[in-house]
Amino acid sequence: PIKAESHSKMGSKRKLSRMGKKQKKNNAGLEATFIGRSKCLKMLQVTIKDFRRLCILKGIYPREPKGRVPGNKKGQTFYHIKDIRAIAHEPVLDKFREFRAFMKKIRRAAGRNEKDEALRKNAICPTYTLHHLVRERYPRFIDALSDLDDALTLTFLFAALPTTVSIKSKVIAKAKQLAAAWGAYCSTAACITKSFISVKGVYLEANIQSVAIRWIVPHSFTQFMPEDVDYRVMTTFFEFYETLLHFVLYKLYSDIGVRYPLPALDANGEVKGSTSYILGANLRNLKNALDTSNSAVTNAVSEAIEDDTNGDAAKAQTKSKGDKKKEKELIKSVGAALNSVKEDSDDDDEEDDNVDVAGPLKAALDSMAVDEARSSIPGGLSEIDDEALKRRRLFAGLTFFLSREIPRGYLELVCLAYGGKVGWEGQNSPIAANDPSITHHIVDRPKLPSSFDSLPKSREYVQPQWVLDCANFMFLLPIAKYAVGVALPPHLSPWVDNEEEGYKPAYAEEIERLKNGESITQMSDEMEAEEAADVEDTSEKSEGDGSQSEADAESEEEGEEESEDEDEAPVKKERAKKKRKKEEDEAHALAKTMMSRKASHLYGRMQHGIEKKKASVDALKTRRREIEHSKRNDPTGKTPLKQKVERLKNERSAIEKEYTNTGGSMKRSKKKRRVES
């Protein structure tokens, strides 16, 4: 703005109204809204290490300004001024400053060789908590549940890492405790809905209060520790996630009437620091706590009923009488059905056809199974949906025994979440290896060892994939395809929507048929018929024009007596079909020309996406057809390309043998190769 002359008699207010206020540099616009990291450090008077920790704990991330870059500083990291002002008033920042001043005193005492003074000051080290940050970032419990994916994945990763210089043993022990507490709750509440084994690890998904939470459990191998990873940043994230998980687990355990954290149990000979031991201890503690809480709840309810008024007691009595009446009617119907079964003898004429045997028995068994599944889920949960009851009934009555080579962690969680009982080879196993109640022995070996011959013959030996596939499809699959040493069927991902993709794998179609009640023999007959039809179609396509000319010649020789109208009928149909298609294409092109430029461009992009999706589906179908054709021709199931390579190798080896019998050799000597090179 233009300044007024010094000899002007204009006042300050009049100057401001006419000339405007002089703007200072970097005081408005993008330069004032977004500031660089070095300027943030100067404003807060902290080191870059503490600034990074504060940003992680507060959930503040760098911003990218839209449009031009402030000050034409390209490639620089910018933060919003409001975020930096929020950090400036953070109580954790004051604790960081106190800790920095405290460490100066400790170093001074250590430099003067005053060990007693250093030990005394070390006892009064300043501490801080992150509870207020969790409440600030997640004001509602559902907000915390929806942001648990990264927290659980990082926690399970730390639980699988070895102790190094960057990662202390205390951090790993805390991660194992949190992972075990979370797994114990998910298995007890039957909230694990999906599972999938991949190269990265085992993907698990739980549904808690209608919120889908997905995390990865690493494989139980020795983890490779890359050197280019900053483990201090990961430790800072885990510091916040630890507090968040404690909040969430406290709320979840309180809902089912269990005090959190759970007390520790004795190891009883098991390795105390192992993940499997910590998970088993948490499961046993949670079961004991639920038993004690249920007994306390029943006592409290009985006392409350005794202290209630006479009216409430009468209502309760009438309600209980009604329930008892229904139960008695159900028992009578079941008893009549059972009596009719007992009276069934050699005299067929004496049978009473009016008594329905299957109906009452099925209703009674279903109600008993539902009641048992409902009682196995903790009663503190406000709403037990039907899906949770179905999951709890899937493995009900089944007992699994894990062999020593099986990873116990995620398999135990899935089996328990779906209503099964689990035992294993090792300490603290509730089920022995020779227990006759075991229905499924999970083994991951090429063949069964001779030591298994002494075990009872009433059990089935399956591979671990059978458990996950049954849980994903909510159906007990046939065991023949999952037997020991058998090539496993494809492990399908439960997160892929086949209807949206436009392609359904063959194994998914087979399982759907099994669910609908089709037998395996019917399915095999249908598959053979489909394969025969595919072979006929491919043979007809491969013959081409030559086969058509031969067929025409044969038809001319054999069908001279047939009328000309019958010969021209299919030709007329094809002409009409082509004409109809041509008219549709012309109408489609005309409609496209009437579109605006924007609409036609959008329509073109839509058609491009549809054609791309269709091409990928066609490629999958052709690949599947080739694999089925190769399996039909070759019992090993090799692809046609591999069969061709093996055939050429065998032919060459046969020619070499014939040539070597004559005294020569087709192989080039090493000396000639060196000379030529």
Secondary structure as the mmCIF struct_conf table of DSSP 4:
data_model
#
loop_
_struct_conf.conf_type_id
_struct_conf.id
_struct_conf.beg_label_comp_id
_struct_conf.beg_label_asym_id
_struct_conf.beg_label_seq_id
_struct_conf.end_label_comp_id
_struct_conf.end_label_asym_id
_struct_conf.end_label_seq_id
HELX_LH_PP_P HELX_LH_PP_P1 ILE A 2 GLU A 5
TURN_TY1_P TURN_TY1_P1 SER A 6 HIS A 7
HELX_RH_AL_P HELX_RH_AL_P1 SER A 12 MET A 19
HELX_LH_PP_P HELX_LH_PP_P2 LYS A 21 LYS A 24
TURN_TY1_P TURN_TY1_P2 LYS A 25 ASN A 26
BEND BEND1 ASN A 27 GLY A 29
HELX_RH_AL_P HELX_RH_AL_P2 LEU A 30 THR A 33
STRN STRN1 PHE A 34 GLY A 36
HELX_RH_AL_P HELX_RH_AL_P3 ARG A 37 LEU A 44
TURN_TY1_P TURN_TY1_P3 GLN A 45 GLN A 45
HELX_RH_AL_P HELX_RH_AL_P4 ILE A 48 LYS A 58
TURN_TY1_P TURN_TY1_P4 GLY A 59 GLY A 59
STRN STRN2 ARG A 63 ARG A 63
BEND BEND2 LYS A 66 ARG A 68
HELX_LH_PP_P HELX_LH_PP_P3 VAL A 69 VAL A 69
HELX_RH_3T_P HELX_RH_3T_P1 PRO A 70 ASN A 72
TURN_TY1_P TURN_TY1_P5 LYS A 74 GLY A 75
STRN STRN3 PHE A 78 HIS A 80
HELX_RH_AL_P HELX_RH_AL_P5 ILE A 81 ALA A 88
TURN_TY1_P TURN_TY1_P6 HIS A 89 HIS A 89
HELX_RH_AL_P HELX_RH_AL_P6 PRO A 91 GLY A 111
TURN_TY1_P TURN_TY1_P7 ARG A 112 ASN A 113
HELX_RH_AL_P HELX_RH_AL_P7 LYS A 115 ASN A 122
TURN_TY1_P TURN_TY1_P8 ALA A 123 ILE A 124
HELX_RH_AL_P HELX_RH_AL_P8 HIS A 131 ARG A 137
BEND BEND3 PRO A 139 ARG A 140
HELX_RH_AL_P HELX_RH_AL_P9 PHE A 141 SER A 146
TURN_TY1_P TURN_TY1_P9 ASP A 147 ASP A 147
HELX_RH_AL_P HELX_RH_AL_P10 LEU A 148 ALA A 160
BEND BEND4 LEU A 161 LEU A 161
HELX_LH_PP_P HELX_LH_PP_P4 PRO A 162 THR A 163
BEND BEND5 VAL A 165 ILE A 167
HELX_RH_AL_P HELX_RH_AL_P11 SER A 169 ALA A 189
TURN_TY1_P TURN_TY1_P10 ALA A 190 ALA A 190
STRN STRN4 ILE A 192 ILE A 197
BEND BEND6 VAL A 199 LYS A 200
STRN STRN5 VAL A 202 ILE A 208
TURN_TY1_P TURN_TY1_P11 GLN A 209 SER A 210
STRN STRN6 VAL A 211 VAL A 217
BEND BEND7 SER A 220 PHE A 221
HELX_LH_PP_P HELX_LH_PP_P5 THR A 222 PHE A 224
TURN_TY1_P TURN_TY1_P12 GLU A 227 ASP A 228
BEND BEND8 VAL A 229 VAL A 229
HELX_RH_AL_P HELX_RH_AL_P12 TYR A 231 ASP A 255
TURN_TY1_P TURN_TY1_P13 ILE A 256 GLY A 257
BEND BEND9 TYR A 260 PRO A 261
HELX_LH_PP_P HELX_LH_PP_P6 LEU A 262 ALA A 264
TURN_TY1_P TURN_TY1_P14 ASN A 268 GLY A 269
BEND BEND10 GLU A 270 GLU A 270
TURN_TY1_P TURN_TY1_P15 LYS A 272 GLY A 273
BEND BEND11 SER A 274 SER A 274
HELX_RH_AL_P HELX_RH_AL_P13 THR A 275 ASP A 307
BEND BEND12 ASP A 308 ASP A 308
HELX_RH_AL_P HELX_RH_AL_P14 ASN A 310 LYS A 342
TURN_TY1_P TURN_TY1_P16 GLU A 343 GLU A 343
BEND BEND13 ASP A 346 ASP A 346
HELX_RH_3T_P HELX_RH_3T_P2 ASP A 348 GLU A 350
TURN_TY1_P TURN_TY1_P17 ASP A 353 ASN A 354
BEND BEND14 VAL A 355 VAL A 355
BEND BEND15 VAL A 357 VAL A 357
HELX_RH_AL_P HELX_RH_AL_P15 ALA A 358 SER A 376
BEND BEND16 ILE A 377 ILE A 377
TURN_TY1_P TURN_TY1_P18 GLY A 379 GLY A 380
BEND BEND17 SER A 382 SER A 382
HELX_RH_AL_P HELX_RH_AL_P16 ASP A 386 LEU A 394
TURN_TY1_P TURN_TY1_P19 PHE A 395 GLY A 397
STRN STRN7 THR A 399 LEU A 402
TURN_TY1_P TURN_TY1_P20 ARG A 404 GLU A 405
BEND BEND18 ILE A 406 ILE A 406
HELX_RH_AL_P HELX_RH_AL_P17 ARG A 408 ALA A 417
TURN_TY1_P TURN_TY1_P21 TYR A 418 GLY A 419
STRN STRN8 LYS A 421 TRP A 424
BEND BEND19 GLU A 425 GLY A 426
TURN_TY1_P TURN_TY1_P22 GLN A 427 ASN A 428
BEND BEND20 PRO A 430 ILE A 431
TURN_TY1_P TURN_TY1_P23 ALA A 433 ASN A 434
TURN_TY1_P TURN_TY1_P24 PRO A 436 SER A 437
STRN STRN9 HIS A 440 ILE A 442
BEND BEND21 ARG A 445 LYS A 447
HELX_RH_3T_P HELX_RH_3T_P3 SER A 450 SER A 454
BEND BEND22 LEU A 455 LEU A 455
TURN_TY1_P TURN_TY1_P25 LYS A 457 SER A 458
BEND BEND23 ARG A 459 ARG A 459
STRN STRN10 GLU A 460 VAL A 462
TURN_TY1_P TURN_TY1_P26 PRO A 464 PRO A 464
HELX_RH_AL_P HELX_RH_AL_P18 GLN A 465 PHE A 473
TURN_TY1_P TURN_TY1_P27 MET A 474 MET A 474
BEND BEND24 PHE A 475 PHE A 475
BEND BEND25 ILE A 479 ILE A 479
HELX_RH_3T_P HELX_RH_3T_P4 ALA A 480 TYR A 482
BEND BEND26 ALA A 483 ALA A 483
TURN_TY1_P TURN_TY1_P28 VAL A 484 GLY A 485
BEND BEND27 VAL A 486 VAL A 486
HELX_LH_PP_P HELX_LH_PP_P7 ALA A 487 PRO A 490
TURN_TY1_P TURN_TY1_P29 PRO A 494 TRP A 495
HELX_RH_AL_P HELX_RH_AL_P19 ASN A 498 GLU A 501
TURN_TY1_P TURN_TY1_P30 GLY A 502 GLY A 502
HELX_RH_AL_P HELX_RH_AL_P20 ALA A 506 LYS A 515
TURN_TY1_P TURN_TY1_P31 ASN A 516 GLY A 517
HELX_RH_AL_P HELX_RH_AL_P21 ILE A 520 GLU A 558
TURN_TY1_P TURN_TY1_P32 GLU A 560 GLU A 561
BEND BEND28 GLU A 562 GLU A 562
HELX_RH_AL_P HELX_RH_AL_P22 GLU A 564 THR A 593
TURN_TY1_P TURN_TY1_P33 MET A 594 MET A 594
BEND BEND29 MET A 595 MET A 595
HELX_RH_AL_P HELX_RH_AL_P23 ARG A 597 ASN A 633
TURN_TY1_P TURN_TY1_P34 PRO A 635 THR A 636
HELX_RH_AL_P HELX_RH_AL_P24 PRO A 640 ASN A 661
TURN_TY1_P TURN_TY1_P35 THR A 662 GLY A 663
BEND BEND30 LYS A 667 LYS A 667
HELX_LH_PP_P HELX_LH_PP_P8 ARG A 668 SER A 669
HELX_RH_AL_P HELX_RH_AL_P25 LYS A 670 GLU A 676
#
